Amino acid sequence: MKLYKLAKGSLLQHNGSSYIIDDEWDKLINRDGLAAYLELITTETTALSTEVENEHLNGKILPPIGSQEVWAAGVTYLRSRDARMEESETGASLYDKVYDAPRPELFFKALAHRVSGHKGEVYIRKDSEWNVPEPELTLFVNAKGNIQGYTIGNDMSSRSIEGENALYLPQAKVYEKSAALGPCLYVTSSAIPGETVISMNIKRAGELVFEDETTVSRIKRSFTELTGYLYSECDFPNGCFLMTGTCLVPPPSFTLQADDVVEISIDHIGTMVNVIGLNPKHK
């Protein structure tokens, strides 16, 4: 099932039909048994006509977040470890150690007002000369610490800043429009399969300048391990979104430019498109 957040209400897609749900977003998603609850709604709600469905989906789709925080896991894929070691002049060994350490790297990424959605703009920092998008399968975890859904995440990263000093990670990762989620929340009662493909392509002036793909199975840590550490000493009354790590990284010779278009696709969820911009206050 796919759950889209709209300006008014939510749109649920299930078995070829769509339904409007009027529940408040945080209350709707922050429950155990979300998949079963949504399936029940389809038996009690009239399906939309194709015309009305298209009208909603062709309009503005909001990022699937309410009042939740967004957190992220680092160095969970071997490719991410190698990329961090390449970028860092002083802290390469840190990334090697955390990849193999019992405790994962977890860090705060964004509050909802800094999160863009499908077809939204994400920013690169003007004080960084090396900026990249980072495609990540993202979990929605409810207040009880149970995974209820999945979405696509774009964890924008200023690699030159983080590479200068690992302690600069918050500046490299946390700024206006440094994260995107979308286009929907994929809700299922079973875990997303390991063969799920994650792909990314980047276009500049209509020309493809980067493309690559991988599978979820290449992640080193389990999702329950990551959520267990995150929830061990933090409470999230409305749940939390957790980006599970970067699996595709452009080469060191590549950096994003304004107006580039980033397309991230994950099987079962769909495709999220973002346009690269600069904060107008800082151009």
N, C-alpha and C positions, 0 to 999 in steps of 0.2 A: 504494500500500500504506500502511496505517496501523499504526503500532507503538505499543502502549500499555505503559507501565511499571506493573507490579503489585507488590504487597508481596512476592510470590514469583514470579520469572520475568517474562516479557513475553507479551503477546497480540498476534499479528499478524493483521490482516484483509486478505484479498486475494481478489478475484473472488468475493465472496459467501460465503467460508468463513473460519473463524478457526482459529488454531493457537497452541499454547503453546510458547514457546521458553525453555529453561532457562539459556541463556548469561548470564554476568554482563554487566550493562548496558553498562558502559564498553567492555568488550572487544567486545561485539556491535555497537555503533554506530560505533566508532572504526576504521573500515576503509575502504579504497577499494572501489568496486563494491558498496556496501551493498545496493542494489536487487537486483542479480543474486544476491547471497548469500541474501537473504530469499526470493526467488522459488525458489531451489533448495531451501530448507527446506520449502516447501509441497509439493514433489514427494516428500519423504522423511518427512513427518510426517502423522499421522492428524488429520483435521479434527475440531474439537469439535462436539458436538451443539448445537443451538440453545439448549437449556436451560442447558448449562454455559457457553456463550458469554455469555448474558444474565446469568448469575450473576456472572461476572467483571466485565462492563461496568457492571452495576448496583451493584457494590461500590465500594471505594475505588480510584480511579485516581490514581497518583502523578504528579507533574510529570515530564516526560521528560528528567530530568537526573540524572547520577551525581555525579562529582567535577569536572565542568566549571565554569569561570567563565562568567558572563554579562556581555557587553559591549554597548554600544549606540552607535548612530550618531545624530547630531543634525542637525537642519535639512537633511534630505534631501528634504523636500516643501515646496513653496511655502507651503502652509497653515501648516506648522510655523514657517517663517521669519516669516510675518506675525504669528502668535500670540506668538512670542518678542519681537518688536519692540513689540507692544501691551503686554506685561506689564512690560517693562523701562524704568525711568525713566532709567537712566544708561548702559546698554549696548546700545541698540537697533541702533546701527551695527555692532556685533560680529556680530550674527546675519545682517545683510544681507551683510557681507563673507564670512562663512564659507559662506554658501549658494553664492556664486560663486567661492570660492577653489579652487585646485587640490587642496589637502589637505582631506579631510573632517574633521568633528568626530567623534572617537571617545572614549568614556569608559567606565570600569569601572562596572558596575551592581550585581552581586551574586555572592556565593558560593551554593552550592547550598542551604545551610541557611536562607537568607533567601528562598527561592523557594517560592511557593505554587503549587498546581495547580488543575485543574478542580474547581469547587465549593468551593474553599478561600477563606480570608479574606485580604484584603490591607488594609494599614493606611493611614490618613491621619495626618499629624503634627498633634498638638494645638497646636504652636507655629507652625502655618501657617494663615492664614485663607482660603487659596485653594488647593484640592487637586483634581486631575483625574486620570482614567485616560488612558493613551495607548496605543491599539491599534497593534501593530506586527507585521508579518510578520517572523518570526525564523528565521534560518538556523542549521542545525547544520553546523559546519565541522570536519572531522577534523584529526588532528595534522599531516597533510601540507598543510593549507590548502585542501582540496577540499570543496565543498558537497555534503553527502550527504542532507540532509533539511530539512524546514521545519516550524515549529510556530507557534502563536499566542503573542504576547507582550503583556503589560500592563505598561508602564513607568510606574508610578505617579510623579506629579510634584507637588511643592509649589511652585506657580507664584509665590506671594507671596515665598517665600524666594529663588528664583532671580531674580525680577524686581527684588528689592532690590539685588542685586549679583551679576553673572555669576560671580564667584569663589566664590559660595555654592553652585554647582552640585552638589558632592558631598553637601551637606546636604539639598538639595532632592530628590536622586535616590536616595541610598543610606542606607537605614535598615531596620529589621526589617519583613519582609513587604512590601517596596516593589516586588516584581516577581512576576509569575506567568507560567508557561508551561504550555501544554496544548492540548487534552486528550491529544494524541498527537504522535508524530513522523511526518509525512507523507514517505514515502520514494519517490522517483521517479528514474529515470535521466535524465530531461530537465528543463530549467529550468522553473520554474513560470511559466505564461503571463502576459503583461502585462495581459490582460483580467480577471485574477483580482480578484474583488470583496472588499474589506475593509469590514465594517460594524460599527457599535456602537450599542447602545441601553442606556439607563440607566433603571432603574425605582426609584421611591420610594413605599413603601407600596402597591405593586402598580400604580401609575400611571406611564406612560411620560413621562419628563421630558426626554429627549434621544434623538435618533436621527439617524444620518447614515451615508453610505457613500461610498467612492471606489474606484479601481482601482490596482493595483500599477504600472501604466504611467505614473502621474504622478510616480513617484520620479525625482529628478534624476540620481542616480549609479547605476552598475551594481553588482550584487552582487560581482562579481569585483574591482572597484575598491575597495570597502569592505573585503573580506577581504584584499586585497593590502596595504593600509596597516596593517591590524590585525596581520597575520602578519609584517610586514617586520622587526620587531625584538622580537617576542614569540614564545615557544615555548609550545605548549599540548599536553602529552603525551597527554592524553585528549580532545583536541578542545575546541571552544568554541562557545557560543551567542552569536549576534550579532543584536540587535534592529536593524532596518534604518531606523528613523525613524518619527516620528509623522505620520500622514496625516489624522487626524480630531481636532479640538480643540473642546470645548464653548466657548460664548461666555464673555466675561469675567464676565458676570453669574452664571455657574453655578459652584458649588463642591460637592464631594461631602459627604455626611453619613453618619454611621454607619448601617448597615443598608441603604443603597442596594445595588442589585444591578446589576452591570455584565455585559453579554453582548457578547462580541466574536466575530464569525464571519468566517472566511476560506474562500472556495471551495476545495474539495479537502481541506481540513484538518478543518473542522467548527466547533463553537462551544465557547468556553470561558466559563464563568460564575464570577464572583467576587462575594463579599459584602464590603462595606466595613466595616471595624472600626477600633478604637483599641487600641493596645498596652495591655494591662491594667496594666502597670507604670506607665503614664504617663497614665491616665485622670484 
